[in-house]
Structures are given as structure tokens and as C-alpha cells.
Amino acid sequence: MTSPLLPEGTGITRVVCEQLAPQVGELAHNMELALDAVRRALADRADIVVLPELTTSGYVFADADEARRTAITAADAFFTDLSDLLAGTRTVVVLGFCEDDGPALYNSAAVVDASGVRAVYRKTHLWDRETLFFTPGERMAPVVTTPHGRVGVLICYDLEFPEMPRRLATAGADLIVVPTNWPLEQRPADERPAEIIQAQAAARANGLYIACADRGGTERGQAWTQGTAVINQYGWLTATADGQSQRIVADLFLRLSREKTLSPHNDLLGDRRPDLYSQESPQL
């Protein structure tokens, strides 16, 4: 396969996020769903592909046994198939899966390229019924160096803790990718979903790009926000999914994330006061 990259030297990274609708418990079906999405992204010359949280398993498990039946390891043949699909390219894929680690299950995301699984991140902040099935991860989210830039990984609820994107920013991330399953919640008319607002704030506060791949469909009565979005380093929406399309394509200059200067006298990260933040707040 010829490289799907945009022409060399443009400095442009093409990010594709697809809002899939996996079927809970249907492992083989969901794996093929993911591979098909990657094939479409390669046809679009994607450099980075982001798919939803728990893509291979579905989300609304009936019980722990059902979750375990969908669990796989990073050595599963699925990841070999995915890596083989990427052969001859420099494309990087990030997707969620239910990870089997013996007695423990993790809500995890894998970073995969033609060489294999580059990293696995285990979600550290579990949402609602996830606590019934999964063990929270104990290691900080990674920043993976790719041919396109430095990619940090979070999963869904992780993004709502400002310390997480900030830590990835200080570790040098150019882009944070977020596989997610955002349950649909009521919101005021004409307002964006709160999760997207939160992602915009994180991008703006840290001066980096964020790409969120939400999911579509309805699973066991649970509807989803369908909030797939790419946000630039100023916090503005670059691309969003809509009722017509479940996938978005965004061409980004990721190296712009490395410029943190806000004015001749201000630097977004340099102006931080870690010495102050560690102090106790006075009780007046």
C-alpha cells in the first residue's frame, strides 16, 4: 500500500475521527467494524485515526461476565490484523478496547501503527457503572512520539479532570486524542454539549489540539451525545460530526501547539506558579 500521507513537507497532519456504533458483546462484529473504519480513513489519506471508547466490546454491559467475554489483550490477533492493515504507511490508530489482564479488566486505549501496538493506556477515571466492571488504571496517560507529532491519550471522563490534559501538555503533547462514549444528557436549547465545552476549555488552557471520537447509535436504550469533534489550539471547533456524517476529517498544523506565547510578556505554560499551587489556601 502506498503511503496515505499528505505530500511531504506540508507540515499538515490529517486526523480522521469516526463515530462508530459497536454492538455490545459482539466482539467479531466490532473488530471488523473498526478495521473497516481504518480502511476508510486510509482511503482519505489519514495520518491519525481516532475511534471510540470500547470500540471492540460495546459499552452497556449487563454484568461483569459479559464484559469479560469481550475482553482481549494487546497481543490479540485483532491488533496484528490492524497493524498489517497499516503496513507501508505511517498512519497511527487510537481506539478503545476492553483489556483482559487476568483477574482485572481495564477500559483501555491502544495506540497502533505498522510496527504493532505502541502503547496501551488504562483509563484512570471511571464513570458510573464502569466501576462495576473495570479496575482504574494506575499509570499516567502516555505521550507517544509519532512521525506526525507527539500524541497524548485520554479516555472520556479523564478529560473532565484539568490535571490530565495539563500533565500531557507539560509532557510535550501536540495533540490529545480522546476515545469516548458520552451518554446523551439534557442541555439548554442552542447550547453545545458540556463535554465539548470542556474539551474546548482544555485545548485553550493548554494551547494544544484535541480530537474526540464519540460513538453513535443507541445501545440497550442508551443514546449518545454523538459529539465527535476536533478542536484547535485556541479552543475553537475545527470539525464536528453532524446528522449527515458520522466521521470528520481535519487537516491540522500540530507544531503550532508548541508555540505557547500569548503576548510579548506571557507564556501559557511558563506563567504557571507551581510553587503557589502547592500551598495551603488560607482560611479567612
Secondary structure, DSSP 8 states (H G I E B T S, - for coil): -------TTS--EEEEEE-----TT-HHHHHHHHHHHHHHHHHTT-SEEE--TTTTT-S--SSHHHHHHT-B-TTSHHHHHHHHHTTTS--EEEEEEEEEETTEEEEEEEEEETTEEEEEEE-SS--TTHHHH-----S---EEEETTEEEEE--GGGGGSTHHHHHHHHTT-SEEEEE---B-----TT---HHHHHHHHHHHHHT-EEEEE---SEETTEEB----EEE-TTS-EEEE--SS-SEEEEEE-GGGGG--EEETTEETTTT--HHHHTS-----
